[in-house]
Amino acid sequence: MSFYKEYLDKLSIDQKMWGGVGVFTVIMVIMFSVFTSSGILVAEKIAVGVLEMLVPGYVIVKLFLNDLKVTENAALDRFILSLGLSIVTVQLLAFVTEYVSVFGLNEDQDERIARENYKSLIIVALVIGGAFAAKYLPPYLRERKAKQQGQ
């Protein structure tokens, strides 16, 4: 038992969080593969779910809230913040785009279904890109403005 405690103490907070997510994902894939006929489709859906529900929030936490510590378990703090921020950003944007497409664009069902396959990945990319832009674009613009004023 002390071997596991020493091993876990050597891991970083991020390694603990993603290790826990990985173990949970493997358990879910195995569990759903036993009860369904197509295990690969289940694995794909779970992987996309992890991508949608954790990665955007994790990027935001790493960029802006990396030193935040709410409880003694920092890995759990990051997981909960990542999950919450992903839900707030990705699901809110998905709801808005669905609302606009249903009530505003008056497109037929076939066009909506064709677009649904890629909508979540586009929203995830936009959220991650927006987080990087919010973090790194203002300092870049300040440097550029200072260089222009100095010339």
Contacts in CASP RR format, 6 or more apart in sequence:
PFRMAT RR
TARGET T0000
AUTHOR 0000-0000-0000
METHOD contacts of the structure
MODEL  1
MSFYKEYLDKLSIDQKMWGGVGVFTVIMVIMFSVFTSSGILVAEKIAVGV
LEMLVPGYVIVKLFLNDLKVTENAALDRFILSLGLSIVTVQLLAFVTEYV
SVFGLNEDQDERIARENYKSLIIVALVIGGAFAAKYLPPYLRERKAKQQG
Q
8 16 0 8 1.000
13 74 0 8 1.000
13 75 0 8 1.000
13 78 0 8 1.000
14 62 0 8 1.000
14 75 0 8 1.000
14 78 0 8 1.000
16 75 0 8 1.000
17 75 0 8 1.000
17 76 0 8 1.000
17 78 0 8 1.000
17 79 0 8 1.000
17 82 0 8 1.000
21 50 0 8 1.000
21 54 0 8 1.000
21 79 0 8 1.000
25 46 0 8 1.000
25 47 0 8 1.000
25 50 0 8 1.000
28 46 0 8 1.000
29 39 0 8 1.000
29 42 0 8 1.000
29 43 0 8 1.000
29 46 0 8 1.000
32 39 0 8 1.000
32 42 0 8 1.000
32 46 0 8 1.000
33 39 0 8 1.000
33 42 0 8 1.000
33 43 0 8 1.000
36 42 0 8 1.000
48 120 0 8 1.000
48 121 0 8 1.000
51 121 0 8 1.000
51 124 0 8 1.000
52 86 0 8 1.000
52 90 0 8 1.000
52 120 0 8 1.000
52 124 0 8 1.000
53 83 0 8 1.000
53 86 0 8 1.000
53 87 0 8 1.000
53 90 0 8 1.000
54 79 0 8 1.000
54 82 0 8 1.000
54 83 0 8 1.000
54 86 0 8 1.000
55 86 0 8 1.000
55 124 0 8 1.000
55 128 0 8 1.000
56 85 0 8 1.000
56 86 0 8 1.000
56 89 0 8 1.000
56 90 0 8 1.000
56 124 0 8 1.000
56 127 0 8 1.000
56 128 0 8 1.000
56 131 0 8 1.000
57 81 0 8 1.000
57 82 0 8 1.000
57 83 0 8 1.000
57 84 0 8 1.000
57 85 0 8 1.000
57 86 0 8 1.000
57 89 0 8 1.000
57 127 0 8 1.000
58 78 0 8 1.000
58 82 0 8 1.000
58 86 0 8 1.000
59 127 0 8 1.000
59 128 0 8 1.000
59 131 0 8 1.000
59 132 0 8 1.000
60 82 0 8 1.000
60 85 0 8 1.000
60 89 0 8 1.000
60 127 0 8 1.000
60 131 0 8 1.000
61 68 0 8 1.000
61 78 0 8 1.000
61 81 0 8 1.000
61 82 0 8 1.000
61 85 0 8 1.000
63 131 0 8 1.000
63 132 0 8 1.000
63 134 0 8 1.000
63 135 0 8 1.000
64 131 0 8 1.000
64 135 0 8 1.000
65 81 0 8 1.000
68 77 0 8 1.000
68 81 0 8 1.000
69 77 0 8 1.000
70 77 0 8 1.000
71 77 0 8 1.000
86 127 0 8 1.000
89 127 0 8 1.000
90 120 0 8 1.000
90 123 0 8 1.000
90 124 0 8 1.000
90 127 0 8 1.000
93 123 0 8 1.000
93 126 0 8 1.000
93 127 0 8 1.000
94 119 0 8 1.000
94 120 0 8 1.000
94 123 0 8 1.000
97 119 0 8 1.000
97 123 0 8 1.000
101 107 0 8 1.000
101 112 0 8 1.000
101 115 0 8 1.000
102 112 0 8 1.000
END
